[in-house]
Amino acid sequence: MTSTPKAPKASTETPAPKINTSLVKAYEELVESNDSGIRDWWTKACRVPVRDLSATIKEAQSKFPAIRGIKPAYANNARLAVQAFGIKGADAVPVTEVMKVVEKAQRALKIDGALVLVGEVKDFADFEAKVESVQKPKKARAPKAKAPTIEGEITAGAIVALALGLWQELDDATLDTPEAIAQGELLAGLMSKAVAYSKGELAKSKKAHPVSA
């Protein structure tokens, strides 16, 4: 009897980010003091996926001098930044300052909320003031607070229980950097594998040792 060949397993590895060579070239041609040129560069860059854009900026900065207003960390804010450039009065604000306000806005309101705010403000000063007003105050730390630890043997189940408890206490669960997003994707993949494997082992155990009625 001829056995049917098994299909190859789909890869769960996160693909490497793609470098946008045209953006690297455009970066090379920028003049640091040319705010208009930097704004145009972000207008092109906002169409590139965040991971690819972050990698592209790192690639450009490894070859050419750093440019104020362009940082890998801002890749996550590119879409909002381009919208903010269109706010009345934003053209008179240095790109570096626009990016700082945009970063705060996206962190506080998430991308959708920040985009709504951009459409409601009368000018950039109003935008900046409203962003400052929605900043979350830092919580005061409890005196002598101890970080939660795992008591007894460290197992996968204990780690999951601890992580779940800490996660549910978060006020903001946003992964706000490309690096954190990549780590989150990796963790999600590992957890998915662990859950699938554990379910299979549990099913085998139940089949081998059925509970009698």
Phi, psi and omega in degrees: 000128182276126180277145179280124181298140180283143178289142179297142180292141178290139181289136179257004181285140178289125181297149179294144179296150181262132178278128178271100186295330180291326177289325177297317178297317180295326177297317181301325185276353181288149172255129187306320184277357183271088181301322181298318179295322180293320178297318178297323180296317179294327178298322175286320187291332186294346179275350183269137178306148187305310182298318180293321181293317179299316179294324180295317179296318178298320179297315181296319182287341176283343182252331186229164181300150179293147180242126179299132180099354177231112180221150177305323182296336181280354180302325181290341184255006188302314183298315180291322181300316181298322177292321180294330179300334182273355179292142179305129179089350181291335181293341179266358180259131179304144181306321181302320180287321177301316183295324179295316180292319179299317180299317178296318183297315182290325179293321184279322189247356188066168187297316184294315180295321180293322178294322176297317180298320179303321182282349184257337186283155182273331177199179185293325178298321178294318179300311181298319181295318181291324177296316179297326183288338182259004177297134181282127177294143179291135178286139176288135180284138176292139181297136177056032179291136181258136177293139180297143180230166177267122179270139180081206184291136177277112179236169178299320180296321180293320179295318179297316180298318180294313181297319180296318179297316179294320182298319183291343178271352182290140172276331182222113183260023181287133171271103194262014174223153177302324180295316180294322178296316180297318179294322178296319178297319179295315179297319180298320179295317179296318179295321179298317178296316182297318180295315181298315180296316182295321177297319179296316179295321179294320179296319178297318181296318179294325181289322181284330182230070181296144178278125182284143181287000000 
